[in-house]
């Protein structure tokens, strides 16, 4: 069959499927929706086990130790790491729904950190009921501003948001270094690049005594609920979905593309900024270098693995929180902490492969269903 004949046949199939009601095209796909990301994670773990095996390590022992340490012995630390991951992943998922590729969650994370830190250092005497809401608002504002920049460039000048948001990550990191090495450096910090410790009133309260689980967990749960309501129960969420499915159709339907791009980036950045605020006030208690071990980049993998579902993001973030918190365990069993990054990369490739396979299976199922209907 020639290329032209294949194209004609494909067009005929698409036209026919378009004329059928959705329930007659697709059988239940709920199983595939759940199984695909689960199999992606399993495949990633198998690949990691093979790499450990061929490097002369006891793969089962190492993976077992990581699981026991992260999800049994020190599960509270896994939850702590999952808080910023959840918030940042919710942010990028919101933009991804409109096919706006916000790769700048890391920079937006630091945008929230910078504003929250500025407030904590400038008003150390304010009581907790005043300073904490101010810092929450500041974290949201800092991330929103950092998200607004690539949003404006994309909406007004059609600048590729992948490049602009990614480059702004490095600007945020360098700006952070400027402050902790310069104006905000702790004069009593023995020349270490850290700021003064925040006052007790400027710290997020602990939720579970004896652990480091802080009030940011509430932020993450509330944010998941708000994002779910936005994308599934509002007109704006429907407009985002239409934009993601077909931008030309959205423009033809009268949807304000420019406005929605800007709003999506602002909200996406605000959630990542809230992640930064919760981390610096709930865990670190001061601004320091490498506050984020790559939360903004890991959030992209989490959002895809969760298929952009806000509630699924929370549970996938716990899985990745376990990976992030397993660094000490890896060192104890003689494995480089770089395995965490390696695992994340493998999971991303497996997710992308699983997504492609999922779409192919879905299309083949629809094709068989259409043939059955024809007969």
C-alpha positions as CSV (number, residue, x, y, z in Angstrom):
1,X,0.0,0.0,0.0
2,X,1.4,3.4,-1.0
3,X,1.8,6.3,1.4
4,X,-1.0,8.1,-0.3
5,X,-3.4,5.2,0.0
6,X,-2.5,4.7,3.6
7,X,-3.2,8.4,4.3
8,X,-6.6,8.2,2.5
9,X,-7.5,5.1,4.5
10,X,-6.5,6.7,7.8
11,X,-8.6,9.7,7.0
12,X,-11.7,7.5,6.2
13,X,-11.2,5.7,9.5
14,X,-11.0,9.0,11.5
15,X,-14.1,10.4,9.7
16,X,-16.1,7.2,10.5
17,X,-15.0,7.1,14.1
18,X,-15.9,10.8,14.5
19,X,-19.5,10.1,13.4
20,X,-20.0,7.4,16.1
21,X,-21.1,8.1,19.7
22,X,-18.2,7.7,22.1
23,X,-19.7,4.8,23.9
24,X,-19.9,2.9,20.6
25,X,-16.3,3.6,19.8
26,X,-14.5,2.9,23.0
27,X,-15.1,0.1,25.5
28,X,-14.2,0.8,29.1
29,X,-10.7,2.1,29.3
30,X,-10.4,2.6,33.0
31,X,-8.3,-0.5,33.4
32,X,-5.8,0.7,30.7
33,X,-5.7,4.1,32.3
34,X,-4.6,2.6,35.7
35,X,-2.5,-0.3,34.4
36,X,-0.3,1.8,32.0
37,X,1.4,4.0,34.6
38,X,1.7,1.0,37.0
39,X,3.4,-1.1,34.3
40,X,5.7,1.9,33.5
41,X,6.9,2.0,37.1
42,X,7.4,-1.8,37.2
43,X,9.4,-1.7,34.0
44,X,11.6,1.1,35.4
45,X,12.3,-0.9,38.5
46,X,13.2,-4.0,36.4
47,X,15.6,-2.0,34.3
48,X,17.2,-0.5,37.5
49,X,17.5,-4.0,39.0
50,X,19.2,-5.2,35.8
51,X,21.6,-2.3,35.9
52,X,22.5,-3.0,39.6
53,X,22.9,-6.7,38.8
54,X,25.3,-6.1,36.0
55,X,27.3,-3.7,38.1
56,X,27.8,-6.5,40.7
57,X,25.3,-5.4,43.2
58,X,22.6,-7.3,45.0
59,X,19.6,-5.7,43.2
60,X,16.9,-7.3,45.3
61,X,18.6,-6.4,48.6
62,X,19.2,-2.8,47.6
63,X,15.6,-2.2,46.3
64,X,14.2,-3.9,49.3
65,X,16.3,-1.7,51.6
66,X,15.1,1.4,49.8
67,X,11.5,0.3,50.0
68,X,11.8,-0.5,53.7
69,X,13.5,2.7,54.6
70,X,11.3,5.0,52.6
71,X,7.8,3.4,53.1
72,X,8.1,1.6,56.4
73,X,10.9,2.9,58.7
74,X,11.0,6.5,57.7
75,X,7.6,7.0,56.0
76,X,7.2,10.4,57.6
77,X,10.2,11.7,55.7
78,X,8.7,10.4,52.5
79,X,5.6,12.4,53.2
80,X,7.7,15.5,53.9
81,X,9.4,15.2,50.5
82,X,6.0,14.5,48.8
83,X,4.6,17.9,49.9
84,X,6.6,20.2,47.5
85,X,6.5,17.5,44.8
86,X,2.7,17.4,45.0
87,X,2.4,21.2,44.8
88,X,4.9,21.6,42.0
89,X,3.4,18.7,40.0
90,X,-0.1,20.1,40.4
91,X,1.2,23.4,38.9
92,X,2.8,21.8,35.8
93,X,-0.2,19.5,35.3
94,X,-2.5,22.6,35.2
95,X,-0.4,24.1,32.3
96,X,0.1,20.7,30.6
97,X,-3.7,20.3,30.2
98,X,-3.7,23.1,27.7
99,X,-0.5,21.7,26.0
100,X,1.5,24.5,27.6
101,X,4.9,22.9,28.4
102,X,5.9,24.7,31.6
103,X,9.4,23.3,32.4
104,X,10.1,26.2,34.8
105,X,8.6,24.8,38.0
106,X,12.1,24.7,39.5
107,X,12.6,28.5,39.0
108,X,9.0,29.2,40.1
109,X,9.8,27.1,43.2
110,X,12.7,29.5,44.0
111,X,10.5,32.5,43.1
112,X,8.2,31.5,46.0
113,X,11.2,30.8,48.3
114,X,12.7,34.3,47.7
115,X,9.6,36.2,48.5
116,X,8.8,34.1,51.5
117,X,12.3,34.5,52.8
118,X,12.3,38.2,52.3
119,X,9.1,38.5,54.4
120,X,10.5,36.2,57.1
121,X,13.8,38.2,57.4
122,X,12.1,41.6,57.2
123,X,9.4,41.0,59.8
124,X,10.9,38.6,62.4
125,X,8.7,40.0,65.2
126,X,5.3,39.4,63.6
127,X,3.1,36.7,65.3
128,X,2.4,33.5,63.4
129,X,-1.3,34.3,62.6
130,X,0.0,37.3,60.6
131,X,3.4,36.3,59.2
132,X,2.4,32.8,57.9
133,X,-0.6,34.0,55.8
134,X,1.7,36.8,54.5
135,X,4.4,34.2,53.5
136,X,1.8,32.0,51.9
137,X,0.6,34.9,49.8
138,X,4.2,35.8,49.1
139,X,5.1,32.3,48.0
140,X,2.1,32.3,45.6
141,X,3.0,35.7,44.3
142,X,6.7,34.9,43.8
143,X,5.9,31.8,41.8
144,X,3.1,33.5,39.9
145,X,5.5,36.3,38.8
146,X,8.1,33.7,37.6
147,X,5.3,31.9,35.8
148,X,3.9,35.1,34.3
149,X,7.1,35.8,32.3
150,X,7.1,32.8,30.0
151,X,3.3,33.1,29.9
152,X,3.5,36.6,28.5
153,X,6.2,35.6,26.0
154,X,4.1,32.7,24.8
155,X,0.8,34.6,24.6
156,X,2.0,37.8,23.1
157,X,5.1,36.9,21.1
158,X,4.6,33.2,20.5
159,X,8.0,32.5,22.1
160,X,8.5,28.7,22.8
161,X,7.6,28.3,26.5
162,X,9.8,25.3,26.9
163,X,12.9,27.4,26.3
164,X,11.8,30.5,28.1
165,X,10.6,28.7,31.2
166,X,13.7,26.4,31.3
167,X,16.1,29.3,31.0
168,X,14.3,31.2,33.8
169,X,15.2,28.3,36.1
170,X,18.8,29.2,36.0
171,X,18.0,32.9,36.5
172,X,16.2,32.0,39.7
173,X,19.0,29.8,41.0
174,X,21.6,32.5,40.3
175,X,19.4,35.2,41.9
176,X,19.1,32.9,45.0
177,X,22.9,32.6,45.1
178,X,23.2,36.4,45.0
179,X,21.1,36.9,48.0
180,X,22.6,34.1,50.2
181,X,26.1,35.1,49.3
182,X,25.3,38.8,49.6
183,X,22.6,40.8,51.3
184,X,20.9,38.0,53.2
185,X,24.1,36.1,54.3
186,X,24.1,35.3,58.0
187,X,27.0,37.2,59.6
188,X,27.2,34.5,62.3
189,X,27.0,31.6,59.8
190,X,30.8,30.9,59.8
191,X,31.0,32.1,56.2
192,X,28.5,29.4,55.0
193,X,26.1,30.6,52.3
194,X,22.9,30.6,54.4
195,X,20.6,33.2,55.7
196,X,19.6,33.8,59.3
197,X,17.3,31.3,60.9
198,X,13.7,32.2,60.7
199,X,11.8,33.0,63.9
200,X,9.6,30.3,65.4
201,X,6.5,32.3,64.4
202,X,7.8,32.2,60.7
203,X,7.9,28.4,60.6
204,X,5.0,26.3,59.5
205,X,3.6,24.3,62.5
206,X,4.2,20.6,62.7
207,X,1.2,18.4,62.1
208,X,2.4,15.1,63.5
209,X,4.4,15.3,66.8
210,X,7.8,13.5,66.6
211,X,8.0,13.9,62.8
212,X,8.8,16.7,60.4
213,X,5.4,16.5,58.7
214,X,4.3,20.1,58.6
215,X,1.2,22.2,57.7
216,X,2.3,22.2,54.0
217,X,0.6,18.8,53.8
218,X,-2.7,20.6,54.2
219,X,-1.7,23.0,51.5
220,X,-1.0,20.1,49.2
221,X,-4.4,18.4,49.8
222,X,-6.3,21.7,49.5
223,X,-4.4,22.5,46.3
224,X,-5.3,19.1,44.8
225,X,-9.0,19.7,45.6
226,X,-8.9,23.2,44.1
227,X,-7.1,22.1,40.9
228,X,-9.6,19.2,40.5
229,X,-12.5,21.6,40.8
230,X,-10.9,24.0,38.4
231,X,-10.3,21.5,35.6
232,X,-13.4,19.4,36.0
233,X,-16.1,21.7,37.3
234,X,-15.5,25.1,35.7
235,X,-15.9,26.6,32.3
236,X,-12.2,27.7,32.4
237,X,-11.2,24.1,33.0
238,X,-13.2,23.1,29.9
239,X,-11.6,25.8,27.9
240,X,-8.2,24.5,28.9
241,X,-9.1,21.0,27.8
242,X,-10.4,22.3,24.4
243,X,-7.1,24.2,24.0
244,X,-5.1,21.1,24.7
245,X,-7.2,18.9,22.3
246,X,-7.3,21.3,19.4
247,X,-6.0,24.9,19.5
248,X,-7.6,25.8,16.2
249,X,-11.0,24.5,17.3
250,X,-10.7,26.5,20.6
251,X,-9.9,29.7,18.6
252,X,-12.8,29.0,16.3
253,X,-15.1,28.5,19.3
254,X,-14.3,32.0,20.5
255,X,-12.1,31.0,23.5
256,X,-9.7,33.7,24.6
257,X,-6.4,31.9,24.0
258,X,-4.1,34.7,25.1
259,X,-5.9,35.2,28.4
260,X,-6.1,31.5,29.2
261,X,-2.3,31.0,28.5
262,X,-1.4,33.8,30.9
263,X,-3.8,32.5,33.6
264,X,-2.6,29.0,33.2
265,X,1.1,30.0,33.6
266,X,0.3,32.3,36.5
267,X,-1.6,29.6,38.4
268,X,1.0,27.0,37.5
269,X,3.8,29.2,38.8
270,X,1.8,30.1,42.0
271,X,1.5,26.4,43.0
272,X,5.2,25.8,42.4
273,X,5.9,29.0,44.5
274,X,3.8,27.6,47.3
275,X,5.9,24.5,47.2
276,X,9.0,26.6,47.7
277,X,7.4,28.5,50.5
278,X,6.3,25.3,52.3
279,X,9.8,23.8,52.0
280,X,11.8,26.8,53.2
281,X,9.4,27.5,56.1
282,X,8.3,24.0,57.0
283,X,11.6,22.1,56.7
284,X,14.8,24.3,56.2
285,X,13.9,27.2,58.4
286,X,16.3,29.4,56.4
287,X,17.4,29.9,52.8
288,X,20.4,27.8,51.7
289,X,21.9,26.5,48.6
290,X,20.4,23.4,47.0
291,X,17.2,23.8,48.9
292,X,15.5,21.9,46.1
293,X,17.0,18.6,44.9
294,X,15.3,19.1,41.6
295,X,11.6,19.1,42.8
296,X,10.5,21.2,39.8
297,X,12.0,18.7,37.3
298,X,10.7,15.6,39.2
299,X,7.3,17.2,39.2
300,X,7.1,16.9,35.4
301,X,7.6,13.1,35.7
302,X,5.0,12.9,38.5
303,X,2.4,14.8,36.5
304,X,2.8,12.6,33.4
305,X,2.8,9.4,35.5
306,X,-0.4,10.5,37.2
307,X,-1.9,11.3,33.7
308,X,-2.5,14.9,35.0
309,X,-5.1,13.7,37.5
310,X,-4.8,16.0,40.6
311,X,-5.6,13.2,43.1
312,X,-3.4,10.7,41.4
313,X,-0.6,13.3,41.6
314,X,-0.7,13.2,45.4
315,X,-0.1,9.4,45.6
316,X,2.5,9.4,42.8
317,X,4.3,12.2,44.7
318,X,4.5,9.9,47.7
319,X,6.2,7.3,45.5
320,X,8.8,9.8,44.3
321,X,9.1,11.3,47.8
322,X,10.3,7.8,48.8
323,X,12.9,7.9,46.1
324,X,14.2,11.3,47.1
325,X,14.3,10.5,50.8
326,X,16.3,7.2,50.2
327,X,19.6,8.9,49.6
328,X,21.1,8.0,53.0
329,X,19.9,4.4,52.6
330,X,21.7,4.2,49.2
331,X,24.9,5.4,50.6
332,X,24.6,2.9,53.5
333,X,24.3,0.0,51.1
334,X,27.1,1.2,48.9
335,X,25.1,2.7,46.0
336,X,25.5,6.2,44.6
337,X,22.6,8.6,45.3
338,X,22.7,9.2,41.6
339,X,20.5,6.1,41.4
340,X,17.6,8.3,42.3
341,X,18.1,10.5,39.3
342,X,18.7,7.4,37.1
343,X,15.5,5.9,38.4
344,X,13.5,9.1,37.7
345,X,14.9,9.2,34.1
346,X,14.1,5.6,33.5
347,X,10.6,6.1,34.8
348,X,10.1,9.1,32.5
349,X,11.1,7.1,29.4
350,X,8.9,4.2,30.5
351,X,6.0,6.5,31.0
352,X,6.4,8.1,27.6
353,X,6.7,4.6,26.1
354,X,3.7,3.4,28.0
355,X,1.7,6.5,26.9
356,X,2.5,5.8,23.3
357,X,1.5,2.2,23.7
358,X,-1.7,3.2,25.5
359,X,-2.7,5.5,22.7
360,X,-2.0,2.9,20.1
361,X,-4.0,0.3,22.0
362,X,-6.9,2.7,22.4
363,X,-6.9,3.5,18.7
364,X,-6.8,-0.2,17.7
365,X,-9.6,-0.9,20.1
366,X,-11.7,1.9,18.6
367,X,-10.9,0.6,15.1
368,X,-12.0,-3.0,16.0
369,X,-15.1,-1.5,17.6
370,X,-16.0,0.5,14.6
371,X,-15.6,-2.6,12.3
372,X,-18.0,-4.5,14.6
373,X,-20.5,-1.7,14.4
374,X,-20.3,-1.6,10.6
375,X,-21.0,-5.3,10.4
